[in-house]
């Protein structure tokens, strides 16, 4: 695999080539100065790394002793030494970065971020380094014991990578990343769109699960479903969006029930409008969970996860359609081929014909079909290794409940597919 190191050290070799093809000699009147100068001019063309380093050590010695002398000899040595030092710094920094990330099981995260930051400052057009740093940040956020230290950096680097890719910047490694954090795979040989999907998912995941910025995470999660990427066929992206709709359904239900009670257990135009909006959110939730199940059902493994998602779809469908399940199978078939609804678009209230009065609705209109959201942060596979999240489950308890699903959503690892 090509690595960041291999490509960046090319600049060192090019610098050496330039130096090796520039020759000049002078006569001097200081024996020590003349001796150091002669030694340097005899070896500065050498392209062998060890010999070149030794030669430029002579140049440094010359500059330390005679660098303040403003003459043609010093100018000659200083110009070449400065070019060498800059190239050597880049080479050493890139090697440090490579060494910190090449073993995916023992990444030196602090060193990767420190060296990566310097590389980006020196070479702002590079996209591979921010891709790797964003991926490492995702790994930490999604670990079994999450580490949130790098969340902001990971988001910023993921956004940087997206911006540079969309601006047409090429991958220096050709792999859109490096080592285990490369997004060019057998299934996605261009690497570009797979990277865009993962970078958007990285941002969305961290914002949603680690920063509790759920609504702000939705645009990124949605973009992860539109890119030609592994994330497009990751059921967790859809399930995560679905859990947000459920959260909103619960919030609206609590508000509606409180308003009904405040009105003396009487439905008002306001509470009816809230119920219509709840049904709109239920529509969206059913769609998201149905998409998640249809994708998950293609994987013969993890039956428990698939069953939990299917149960959730059925529960939400029953709530949305007043326990009428006659159209459920047809719905599950039809949703496969329908484009997924952008969660940032306005939810449309569902206004239905008023059902005939029943003892339940007449005596206590505050009783409704509600749902609890027991979704927790998922077990998540990093780009380099499998990890799990043990975030606590939260259960929202509505004011009045007639149907309470008991199935908690279990989030599987979004696996890298080669």
C-alpha positions as CSV (number, residue, x, y, z in Angstrom):
1,X,0.0,0.0,0.0
2,X,1.2,3.5,-0.7
3,X,1.5,5.5,2.4
4,X,1.6,9.2,3.3
5,X,5.3,8.7,4.1
6,X,6.2,7.4,0.7
7,X,4.5,10.3,-1.1
8,X,5.7,13.1,1.1
9,X,9.3,11.8,1.2
10,X,9.2,12.1,-2.6
11,X,9.6,15.9,-1.9
12,X,12.8,15.1,-0.1
13,X,14.2,13.2,-3.0
14,X,13.2,15.9,-5.4
15,X,15.0,18.5,-3.3
16,X,18.1,16.3,-3.3
17,X,17.9,16.0,-7.1
18,X,17.8,19.8,-7.4
19,X,20.7,20.2,-5.0
20,X,22.7,17.6,-6.8
21,X,22.4,19.3,-10.1
22,X,23.7,22.7,-8.9
23,X,27.4,23.0,-8.7
24,X,29.7,25.8,-7.9
25,X,33.3,26.2,-6.5
26,X,35.2,29.2,-5.1
27,X,38.6,30.0,-3.8
28,X,38.8,31.3,-0.2
29,X,41.5,32.7,2.1
30,X,40.5,31.1,5.4
31,X,41.9,27.5,5.7
32,X,39.2,26.1,8.0
33,X,36.5,27.9,6.0
34,X,38.0,26.6,2.8
35,X,38.3,23.1,4.1
36,X,34.6,22.8,5.2
37,X,33.5,24.4,2.0
38,X,35.5,22.0,-0.1
39,X,34.2,19.0,1.9
40,X,30.6,20.1,1.4
41,X,31.0,20.8,-2.3
42,X,32.5,17.4,-2.8
43,X,29.5,15.5,-1.3
44,X,26.3,17.6,-1.6
45,X,25.3,15.9,-4.9
46,X,25.1,12.5,-3.1
47,X,21.6,11.1,-3.1
48,X,22.2,8.3,-0.6
49,X,20.2,9.4,2.5
50,X,22.9,8.6,5.0
51,X,25.7,10.2,3.0
52,X,23.5,13.2,2.3
53,X,22.7,13.7,6.0
54,X,26.5,13.5,6.8
55,X,27.3,16.0,4.1
56,X,24.7,18.5,5.3
57,X,26.1,18.1,8.8
58,X,29.2,19.6,7.4
59,X,27.2,22.4,5.9
60,X,25.7,23.2,9.3
61,X,29.1,23.2,10.8
62,X,30.2,25.7,8.1
63,X,27.2,27.9,8.8
64,X,27.6,27.7,12.6
65,X,31.2,29.1,12.2
66,X,30.9,31.3,9.2
67,X,27.2,31.9,8.5
68,X,27.4,35.6,9.4
69,X,29.9,36.3,6.7
70,X,28.0,37.8,3.8
71,X,29.9,36.4,0.8
72,X,29.2,34.1,-2.2
73,X,30.5,31.0,-0.3
74,X,28.1,31.4,2.6
75,X,25.2,32.2,0.2
76,X,25.9,29.0,-1.8
77,X,26.0,26.8,1.3
78,X,23.1,28.4,3.1
79,X,20.8,28.2,0.1
80,X,21.3,24.4,-0.2
81,X,21.3,23.8,3.5
82,X,18.0,25.6,3.9
83,X,16.4,23.5,1.2
84,X,17.8,20.3,2.7
85,X,16.6,21.3,6.2
86,X,13.1,22.0,5.0
87,X,12.9,18.7,3.1
88,X,14.4,16.8,6.0
89,X,11.8,18.3,8.4
90,X,9.0,17.2,6.2
91,X,10.5,13.7,5.9
92,X,11.0,13.3,9.6
93,X,7.5,14.7,10.4
94,X,5.8,12.4,7.9
95,X,7.7,9.4,9.3
96,X,6.6,10.3,12.8
97,X,3.0,10.5,11.6
98,X,3.3,7.2,9.8
99,X,4.8,5.5,12.8
100,X,2.0,6.7,15.0
101,X,-0.8,5.3,12.9
102,X,0.6,2.3,11.0
103,X,-0.3,-0.2,13.8
104,X,-4.1,0.1,14.0
105,X,-4.1,-1.8,17.3
106,X,-1.8,0.6,19.1
107,X,-2.3,4.0,17.5
108,X,-0.4,6.8,19.3
109,X,-3.3,9.3,19.0
110,X,-1.7,12.3,20.6
111,X,1.4,11.9,18.4
112,X,-0.7,11.4,15.3
113,X,-2.7,14.6,16.0
114,X,0.4,16.6,16.9
115,X,2.4,15.6,13.8
116,X,-0.6,15.6,11.5
117,X,-1.4,19.2,12.5
118,X,2.1,20.3,11.5
119,X,1.9,18.4,8.2
120,X,-1.4,20.1,7.3
121,X,0.0,23.5,8.2
122,X,2.9,22.9,5.9
123,X,0.9,21.2,3.1
124,X,-2.7,22.5,3.3
125,X,-3.8,20.8,0.1
126,X,-3.2,17.3,1.5
127,X,-6.4,15.4,2.1
128,X,-5.1,12.1,3.4
129,X,-3.9,13.4,6.7
130,X,-7.2,15.0,7.8
131,X,-9.0,11.8,6.6
132,X,-6.8,9.7,8.9
133,X,-7.2,12.1,11.8
134,X,-11.0,12.2,11.5
135,X,-11.1,8.4,11.4
136,X,-9.0,8.1,14.5
137,X,-11.3,10.5,16.3
138,X,-14.3,8.4,15.2
139,X,-12.5,5.3,16.6
140,X,-12.1,6.9,20.0
141,X,-15.7,8.3,20.1
142,X,-17.1,4.9,19.2
143,X,-14.9,2.8,21.4
144,X,-16.3,0.5,24.1
145,X,-15.2,3.1,26.6
146,X,-15.7,6.3,24.5
147,X,-12.9,8.8,24.6
148,X,-14.3,12.3,23.7
149,X,-11.0,14.1,23.9
150,X,-10.7,14.3,20.1
151,X,-14.4,14.9,19.2
152,X,-14.0,18.5,18.1
153,X,-10.8,17.8,16.2
154,X,-12.3,14.8,14.5
155,X,-15.3,16.8,13.3
156,X,-13.1,19.7,12.1
157,X,-10.8,17.3,10.2
158,X,-13.7,15.4,8.6
159,X,-15.2,18.7,7.4
160,X,-11.7,19.7,6.1
161,X,-11.5,16.5,4.2
162,X,-15.0,16.9,2.7
163,X,-14.2,20.5,1.7
164,X,-10.9,19.5,0.0
165,X,-12.4,16.5,-1.8
166,X,-15.3,18.5,-3.1
167,X,-12.8,21.2,-4.2
168,X,-11.1,18.5,-6.3
169,X,-7.9,18.0,-4.3
170,X,-6.3,14.6,-5.1
171,X,-5.3,11.9,-2.6
172,X,-1.5,11.9,-2.4
173,X,-1.5,8.2,-1.4
174,X,-4.1,7.3,-4.1
175,X,-6.0,5.5,-1.3
176,X,-7.9,8.4,0.3
177,X,-6.2,7.9,3.6
178,X,-3.4,5.5,4.7
179,X,-2.9,2.1,6.2
180,X,-6.0,0.8,8.0
181,X,-7.6,4.3,7.5
182,X,-7.8,4.1,3.7
183,X,-11.2,4.3,2.0
184,X,-10.3,3.0,-1.4
185,X,-11.4,-0.6,-1.3
186,X,-12.2,-3.4,-3.7
187,X,-15.9,-2.4,-3.6
188,X,-15.2,1.3,-3.8
189,X,-12.1,1.6,-6.1
190,X,-12.4,5.3,-6.5
191,X,-12.2,5.9,-2.8
192,X,-13.6,9.4,-3.1
193,X,-17.3,8.8,-2.5
194,X,-16.7,6.2,0.1
195,X,-14.6,8.8,2.0
196,X,-17.3,11.4,1.7
197,X,-19.9,8.9,3.1
198,X,-17.6,8.0,6.1
199,X,-16.6,11.6,6.8
200,X,-20.2,12.7,6.9
201,X,-21.1,9.7,9.1
202,X,-18.2,10.5,11.4
203,X,-19.5,14.0,12.0
204,X,-23.0,12.9,12.4
205,X,-22.2,10.0,14.7
206,X,-20.1,12.2,17.1
207,X,-22.6,15.0,17.1
208,X,-25.5,12.7,17.7
209,X,-24.2,10.3,20.2
210,X,-21.3,12.0,21.9
211,X,-22.3,15.7,21.9
212,X,-26.1,15.3,22.1
213,X,-26.5,17.7,19.1
214,X,-29.0,15.4,17.5
215,X,-30.8,17.7,15.2
216,X,-27.6,19.3,14.0
217,X,-26.3,15.9,13.2
218,X,-29.1,15.0,10.8
219,X,-27.7,16.7,7.6
220,X,-24.5,14.7,7.9
221,X,-26.2,11.5,8.7
222,X,-28.5,12.0,5.7
223,X,-25.5,12.8,3.4
224,X,-24.0,9.5,4.5
225,X,-27.1,7.8,3.0
226,X,-26.7,9.6,-0.3
227,X,-23.0,8.9,-1.1
228,X,-21.9,5.9,-3.0
229,X,-20.3,4.5,0.1
230,X,-20.4,1.8,2.7
231,X,-22.4,4.1,4.9
232,X,-25.3,4.0,2.4
233,X,-25.9,0.4,3.2
234,X,-25.2,0.7,6.9
235,X,-28.6,0.1,8.7
236,X,-27.3,2.1,11.7
237,X,-27.4,5.4,9.8
238,X,-31.1,5.0,9.2
239,X,-31.9,3.6,12.6
240,X,-30.2,6.6,14.2
241,X,-32.3,9.0,12.2
242,X,-35.4,7.0,13.1
243,X,-34.5,7.3,16.8
244,X,-34.5,11.1,16.5
245,X,-38.1,11.0,15.0
246,X,-39.1,8.8,17.9
247,X,-37.6,11.3,20.4
248,X,-39.6,14.1,18.7
249,X,-42.8,12.0,18.8
250,X,-42.3,11.5,22.5
251,X,-41.6,15.1,23.1
252,X,-44.8,16.1,21.3
253,X,-46.8,13.5,23.0
254,X,-45.8,14.8,26.5
255,X,-46.7,18.3,25.4
256,X,-50.0,17.3,23.9
257,X,-51.1,15.2,27.0
258,X,-50.2,18.1,29.3
259,X,-52.3,20.5,27.2
260,X,-55.2,18.1,27.2
261,X,-55.1,17.8,31.0
262,X,-54.8,21.6,31.4
263,X,-57.9,21.9,29.2
264,X,-59.9,19.6,31.5
265,X,-59.3,16.4,29.7
266,X,-60.7,17.9,26.5
267,X,-59.0,17.8,23.0
268,X,-58.6,21.3,21.6
269,X,-57.6,22.5,18.1
270,X,-54.1,22.9,19.4
271,X,-53.8,19.3,20.7
272,X,-55.4,17.9,17.6
273,X,-52.7,19.8,15.5
274,X,-50.0,18.3,17.8
275,X,-51.4,14.8,17.3
276,X,-51.4,15.3,13.5
277,X,-47.7,16.4,13.7
278,X,-47.0,13.3,15.9
279,X,-48.3,11.1,13.1
280,X,-46.1,12.9,10.7
281,X,-43.1,12.0,12.8
282,X,-44.4,8.5,13.2
283,X,-44.5,8.3,9.3
284,X,-40.9,9.3,9.2
285,X,-39.8,7.0,12.0
286,X,-41.5,4.0,10.3
287,X,-39.7,4.8,7.1
288,X,-36.3,5.1,8.7
289,X,-36.6,1.9,10.7
290,X,-38.0,0.0,7.7
291,X,-35.0,1.1,5.7
292,X,-32.7,0.0,8.4
293,X,-34.4,-3.4,8.6
294,X,-34.4,-4.0,4.8
295,X,-30.7,-3.3,4.7
296,X,-30.0,-5.4,7.9
297,X,-32.0,-8.3,6.5
298,X,-29.5,-8.7,3.7
299,X,-26.9,-9.7,6.3
300,X,-27.3,-13.4,7.4
301,X,-25.5,-12.5,10.7
302,X,-26.8,-10.8,13.9
303,X,-30.3,-12.1,13.9
304,X,-31.0,-10.5,17.3
305,X,-30.3,-7.1,15.9
306,X,-32.5,-7.6,12.8
307,X,-35.4,-8.9,15.0
308,X,-35.1,-5.9,17.3
309,X,-35.4,-3.5,14.3
310,X,-38.3,-5.4,12.8
311,X,-40.1,-5.3,16.2
312,X,-39.5,-1.6,16.3
313,X,-40.9,-1.1,12.8
314,X,-44.1,-3.1,13.7
315,X,-44.6,-1.1,16.9
316,X,-44.2,2.2,15.1
317,X,-46.4,1.1,12.3
318,X,-49.1,0.0,14.7
319,X,-49.0,3.4,16.4
320,X,-49.2,5.3,13.1
321,X,-52.1,3.3,11.7
322,X,-54.1,2.7,14.9
323,X,-53.1,-0.9,15.2
324,X,-54.2,-1.8,11.7
325,X,-51.4,-4.0,10.4
326,X,-53.1,-5.1,7.2
327,X,-50.9,-3.0,4.9
328,X,-47.6,-3.7,6.8
329,X,-46.1,-6.3,4.4
330,X,-46.9,-4.2,1.3
331,X,-45.4,-1.2,3.0
332,X,-42.2,-3.0,3.8
333,X,-41.9,-4.1,0.2
334,X,-42.6,-0.6,-1.2
335,X,-40.2,1.3,1.0
336,X,-37.2,-0.6,-0.5
337,X,-37.4,1.2,-3.7
338,X,-38.4,4.6,-2.5
339,X,-35.8,7.4,-2.0
340,X,-35.1,8.1,1.7
341,X,-36.7,11.3,3.0
342,X,-34.3,14.0,3.9
343,X,-34.7,14.5,7.7
344,X,-33.9,18.2,7.4
345,X,-37.1,18.8,5.5
346,X,-40.3,19.9,7.4
347,X,-42.4,17.1,8.8
348,X,-45.9,17.2,7.3
349,X,-48.8,16.7,9.8
350,X,-51.1,13.9,9.0
351,X,-54.7,14.9,9.4
352,X,-57.1,12.0,9.3
353,X,-60.9,11.7,9.5
354,X,-62.1,11.8,13.1
355,X,-62.8,8.3,14.4
356,X,-66.2,7.5,16.1
357,X,-66.1,8.3,19.8
358,X,-65.2,5.4,22.2
359,X,-65.3,5.1,25.9
360,X,-61.6,5.6,26.1
361,X,-61.4,8.8,24.0
362,X,-64.5,10.2,25.5
363,X,-63.6,9.7,29.2
364,X,-59.9,10.4,28.9
365,X,-58.7,12.0,25.7
366,X,-55.2,12.2,27.2
367,X,-54.8,8.5,26.8
368,X,-53.1,7.9,23.4
369,X,-50.9,5.4,21.7
370,X,-47.4,6.4,22.6
371,X,-43.9,5.0,22.2
372,X,-40.8,4.9,24.4
373,X,-37.4,5.3,22.8
374,X,-34.9,2.9,24.3
375,X,-32.3,3.5,21.7
376,X,-28.7,3.8,23.0
377,X,-25.4,4.6,21.4
378,X,-24.4,1.7,19.3
379,X,-21.7,-0.9,19.2
380,X,-19.6,0.6,16.4
381,X,-16.7,-0.8,14.4
382,X,-14.0,1.7,13.7
383,X,-12.2,1.9,10.4
384,X,-9.4,-0.1,11.9
385,X,-10.8,-2.3,14.5
386,X,-13.9,-3.6,16.2
387,X,-15.1,-1.5,19.2
388,X,-18.3,-1.4,21.3
389,X,-20.1,1.4,23.0
390,X,-21.8,1.0,26.3
391,X,-23.7,4.3,26.5
392,X,-26.5,4.2,29.0
393,X,-30.1,3.6,27.8
394,X,-32.5,6.4,28.3
395,X,-36.2,5.8,28.4
396,X,-38.7,8.7,27.9
397,X,-41.9,8.1,29.9
398,X,-44.9,9.8,28.5
399,X,-47.6,11.2,30.7
400,X,-50.2,8.7,29.5
401,X,-49.4,5.4,27.9
402,X,-51.5,2.6,26.3
403,X,-48.8,1.0,24.3
404,X,-45.3,0.8,25.5
405,X,-42.8,-1.1,23.3
406,X,-40.3,-3.1,25.2
407,X,-37.7,-3.8,22.5
408,X,-34.5,-1.8,22.9
409,X,-32.6,-1.0,19.7
410,X,-29.2,-2.7,19.6
411,X,-26.7,-1.0,17.3
412,X,-24.3,-3.3,15.4
413,X,-20.9,-2.5,14.1
414,X,-20.8,-0.6,10.8
415,X,-18.3,-3.0,9.1
416,X,-15.7,-2.0,6.5
417,X,-16.5,-4.1,3.4
418,X,-13.6,-4.8,1.1
